[in-house]
Amino acid sequence: MTIADSTAKTIAIIGGGPAGLAAAEVLSETHHRVTVYDAMPTIGRKFLLAGKSGLNLTHAEPYESFAGRFGAATAGLRPALDAFTPDDVRGWAQGLDVETFVGSSGRVFPKAMKASPLLRAWRRRLEMRGVAIRTRWRWIGFGADDALVFETPDGVQAVASDATLLALGGASWPRLGSDARWVSMLEARGIAVAPFRPANCGFDVAWSADFAARFAGAPVKSVAAMSESGRTQGEFVITRHGIEGSLVYAHSAALRDRLEAAGDADLCLDLLPGRSLEAVASALDAAPRKASFSNRLRKAARIDGVKLALLREIVPDADRLPANDLAAALKMLPIPLTRPRPIEEAISSAGGLRLDGIDPAGMIRQMPGVFVAGEMVDWEAPTGGYLLTACLATGRFAASGLLDWLADRRGV
């Protein structure tokens, strides 16, 4: 037996999503025995779903701006992000023979626009490096001597590990594996977990029955939205229940927090972001008085279709407003929200293991030898590649912390 073999340790990674696989990649470069356990029939199921509409790997904006997109968790995430930046994400993909490109919005995608080729190459490299991957192994808690207990196709099995890395995800899309079952197991150990909340989510709106029936599925394009998080331009979709889409997701954290704190929140729309209030008011005032309301808006402000219907829905007496007030409504139309859509529908989740319960190396303070990464930690990110980059970065960072912990224990 070689010296390397005599010092090899058994490491368990629970969770086969991006954070768990990123951790496995770092650990696979060592002589330790590494196994990834996942409850689902295949690994990376949420990763694959994200890739169906084009896998957004990261974002190409300047790094300081990128690193500041994580709100209150920015300081806690910064060491991991500094160690694996968006440029490093692109280099990592290149190492798997996956070419990337920067879209017009600054988002970075694989040229193939799919997740499956990258995931296949990633898994192949991990297995070539000796990483074992066990699927349909659901972690159900700790057993005697802190062994890891799993439900498997062959019954309940206990596994002893020298160090463990948990990357079990948050609470969105539970059918893909992120079902937050782990919360009760850690809380039973006295670990503080912030309640999960939907992030990057849609919202319910009390539409009239006629509006919902006529316009569900209609896109609202070329508008700007304002909330406590600022102003952004883009588009969203009317749904039977309310509103969804990238423009809504950009404001979802602020809107969710406002609803929780005050019980009400409005997403304010500028239906004419390219024109000033004064220009719109002047054009409306100059429109022929004999023209119908819809013709007046179409000719003076190019407002028709779903935008006109939105105006009528929110401001029923819009046709009686003077030009200045009508222009103000078009430039600041408040959509009153009632609640976020259920967390099961959300792209991601906020909440999870509290950052103050994790040491600077990514280890749970109350559980020596147990490290955490990814969405199960209490941070959230906007859409645009931020979530995936942070999952990759925290997985790698926690794996490095785990290796340092093992080295310290053997006095090296």
Residue pairs with C-beta under 8 A, 6 or more apart in sequence:
4 31
5 31
7 31
7 410
8 31
8 32
8 33
9 32
9 33
9 162
9 163
9 406
10 32
10 33
10 35
10 160
10 161
10 162
11 27
11 32
11 33
11 34
11 35
11 161
11 162
11 163
11 164
11 165
11 402
12 35
12 37
12 148
12 159
12 161
12 163
12 164
12 165
13 20
13 23
13 24
13 27
13 34
13 35
13 36
13 37
13 164
13 165
13 167
14 20
14 37
14 38
14 139
14 148
14 164
14 165
14 166
14 167
14 168
15 36
15 37
15 38
15 166
15 167
15 168
15 169
15 374
15 376
16 36
16 37
16 38
16 40
16 43
16 44
16 133
16 135
17 43
17 44
17 45
17 46
17 47
17 167
17 169
17 177
17 178
17 374
17 375
17 391
18 44
18 47
18 374
18 388
18 391
18 392
18 395
19 167
19 169
19 373
19 374
19 375
19 391
19 392
19 394
19 395
19 398
20 36
20 38
20 165
20 167
20 373
20 374
20 395
21 36
21 43
21 44
21 122
21 123
21 126
21 395
22 373
22 391
22 392
22 393
22 395
22 396
22 399
23 165
23 167
23 371
23 373
23 395
23 396
23 398
23 399
23 402
24 34
24 36
24 126
24 131
24 399
25 122
25 125
25 126
25 396
25 399
26 395
26 396
26 399
26 400
26 403
27 34
27 131
27 399
27 402
27 403
28 34
28 126
28 129
28 130
28 131
29 129
30 403
32 406
33 130
33 132
34 130
34 131
34 132
35 131
35 132
35 133
35 134
35 159
36 43
36 126
36 131
36 132
36 133
36 134
37 134
37 137
37 139
37 148
37 150
37 159
38 133
38 134
38 135
38 136
38 137
38 177
39 136
39 137
39 138
39 139
39 177
40 135
40 136
40 176
40 177
41 135
41 136
42 135
43 119
43 123
43 133
43 135
44 115
44 119
44 123
45 176
45 177
46 169
46 173
46 176
46 177
46 178
47 55
47 115
47 119
47 388
48 115
48 116
48 119
49 173
49 176
50 56
50 115
50 388
51 113
51 114
51 115
51 116
51 118
52 115
54 109
54 113
55 109
55 110
55 113
55 114
55 115
55 118
56 107
56 108
56 109
56 383
56 384
56 385
56 388
57 89
57 90
57 93
57 100
57 108
57 109
57 110
57 385
57 388
57 389
58 86
58 89
58 90
58 107
58 108
58 385
58 386
58 388
58 389
59 66
59 86
59 106
59 107
59 108
59 384
59 385
59 386
59 389
60 86
60 102
60 106
60 107
60 108
61 106
63 85
63 86
63 87
66 81
66 85
66 86
66 386
66 389
67 74
67 77
67 78
67 81
67 82
68 74
69 381
69 382
69 384
69 386
70 77
70 379
70 380
70 381
70 386
70 390
71 253
71 379
71 380
73 355
73 378
73 379
73 380
76 355
76 379
77 379
77 390
77 393
77 394
79 360
79 397
80 362
80 390
80 393
80 394
80 396
80 397
80 398
81 389
81 390
81 393
83 393
83 396
83 397
83 400
84 389
84 392
84 393
84 396
84 397
86 108
86 385
86 389
89 108
89 388
89 389
89 392
90 100
90 108
92 392
93 99
93 100
93 110
93 118
94 100
96 118
96 121
96 122
96 125
97 121
98 110
98 111
98 112
98 117
98 118
98 121
99 110
99 111
100 108
100 109
100 110
100 111
101 108
101 109
101 111
102 108
103 109
105 384
106 384
107 384
107 385
108 385
110 117
110 118
123 133
126 133
127 133
134 152
136 152
136 153
137 150
137 151
137 152
137 157
138 150
138 151
138 152
139 148
139 149
139 150
139 168
139 182
139 185
140 149
140 150
140 151
140 156
140 185
141 149
141 185
142 148
142 149
142 185
142 189
143 149
143 158
144 158
145 160
147 158
147 159
147 160
148 158
148 159
148 160
148 161
148 164
149 156
149 157
149 158
149 159
150 156
150 157
150 158
150 159
162 369
162 406
163 369
163 370
163 371
163 402
163 405
163 406
164 369
164 370
164 371
165 370
165 371
165 372
165 373
165 395
165 398
165 399
165 402
166 182
166 370
166 371
166 372
166 373
166 376
167 372
167 373
167 374
167 376
167 395
167 398
168 178
168 180
168 182
168 374
168 376
169 177
169 178
169 180
169 374
169 375
169 376
170 178
170 180
170 196
170 348
170 349
170 351
170 352
170 375
170 376
171 178
171 179
171 180
171 196
171 343
171 349
171 351
172 178
172 198
172 199
172 343
172 344
172 345
172 346
172 347
172 348
172 349
173 344
173 346
174 180
174 344
175 344
178 349
178 375
180 196
182 376
183 193
183 196
186 193
186 353
186 364
187 193
189 366
189 367
190 366
191 353
191 357
191 364
191 366
191 367
192 353
192 354
192 356
192 357
193 351
193 352
193 353
193 354
193 378
194 350
194 351
194 352
194 353
194 354
194 378
195 351
196 343
196 349
196 350
196 351
196 352
197 256
197 260
197 340
197 343
197 349
197 350
197 351
198 252
198 256
198 340
198 341
198 342
198 343
198 345
198 346
198 349
198 350
199 252
199 253
199 256
199 346
199 347
199 348
199 349
199 350
199 380
199 381
200 249
200 252
200 346
200 347
200 348
200 380
200 382
200 383
200 387
201 249
201 252
201 256
201 340
201 341
201 343
201 345
201 346
201 347
202 239
202 241
202 242
202 243
202 244
202 245
202 248
202 252
202 340
202 341
202 345
203 242
203 243
203 248
203 252
203 255
203 267
203 337
203 338
203 339
203 340
203 341
204 241
204 242
204 337
204 338
204 339
204 340
204 341
205 241
205 242
205 243
205 335
205 336
205 337
205 338
206 336
206 338
207 238
207 240
207 242
207 313
208 313
211 309
211 313
212 238
212 240
214 309
215 238
215 306
215 309
216 238
216 239
216 240
217 237
217 238
217 239
218 237
218 238
218 305
218 306
219 235
219 236
219 237
219 238
219 245
219 306
220 235
220 236
220 237
220 238
220 269
220 306
220 307
220 310
221 235
222 233
222 235
222 273
222 274
223 233
223 234
223 235
223 236
223 247
223 269
223 270
223 271
223 273
223 307
224 231
224 232
224 233
224 234
224 269
224 270
224 273
225 231
225 232
225 233
225 234
225 236
225 247
225 248
225 250
225 251
225 267
225 268
225 269
225 270
226 267
226 268
226 269
226 270
226 332
227 251
227 254
227 255
227 258
227 265
227 266
227 267
227 268
228 254
228 257
228 258
229 250
229 251
229 253
229 254
231 270
232 247
232 250
232 251
233 247
233 273
234 245
234 246
234 247
234 250
235 245
235 246
235 247
236 243
236 244
236 245
236 246
236 247
236 248
237 243
237 244
237 245
238 306
238 310
241 341
242 337
242 338
242 341
243 267
243 335
243 337
244 341
246 383
248 267
249 347
249 382
249 383
250 382
250 383
251 267
252 340
253 350
253 380
253 382
255 265
255 267
255 337
255 340
256 340
256 350
258 264
258 265
259 265
259 337
259 339
259 340
264 336
264 337
265 336
265 337
266 334
266 335
266 336
266 337
267 334
267 335
267 337
268 332
268 333
268 334
268 335
269 310
269 332
269 333
269 334
269 335
270 330
270 331
270 332
270 333
271 303
271 307
271 310
271 311
271 330
271 331
271 333
272 280
272 301
272 302
272 303
272 330
272 331
275 301
277 327
277 328
277 331
280 300
280 301
280 327
280 330
280 331
281 323
281 324
281 326
281 327
281 328
282 323
283 300
283 301
284 296
284 297
284 300
284 301
284 323
284 326
284 327
285 323
285 324
286 300
287 296
287 299
287 300
288 296
291 299
293 318
293 319
294 304
294 308
297 303
297 304
297 308
297 311
298 304
298 308
301 330
303 311
303 330
310 333
310 335
311 318
311 329
311 330
311 333
312 318
314 329
314 333
314 334
314 335
314 336
315 321
315 329
315 333
318 326
318 329
321 329
340 346
343 349
347 383
347 387
348 375
348 380
348 381
348 387
349 375
349 380
350 378
350 379
350 380
351 378
352 375
352 376
352 377
352 378
352 379
353 364
353 372
353 376
353 377
353 378
354 378
355 377
355 378
355 379
357 364
357 365
357 366
358 364
358 365
358 372
358 377
359 365
359 401
360 401
361 371
361 398
361 400
361 401
361 402
361 404
361 405
362 371
362 372
362 373
362 394
362 397
362 398
362 401
362 402
363 369
363 370
363 371
363 372
363 398
363 401
363 402
363 405
364 370
364 371
364 372
368 405
369 405
371 398
371 399
371 401
371 402
371 405
372 398
373 391
373 394
373 395
373 397
373 398
373 399
374 391
374 394
374 395
375 387
375 391
377 394
379 390
381 387
381 390
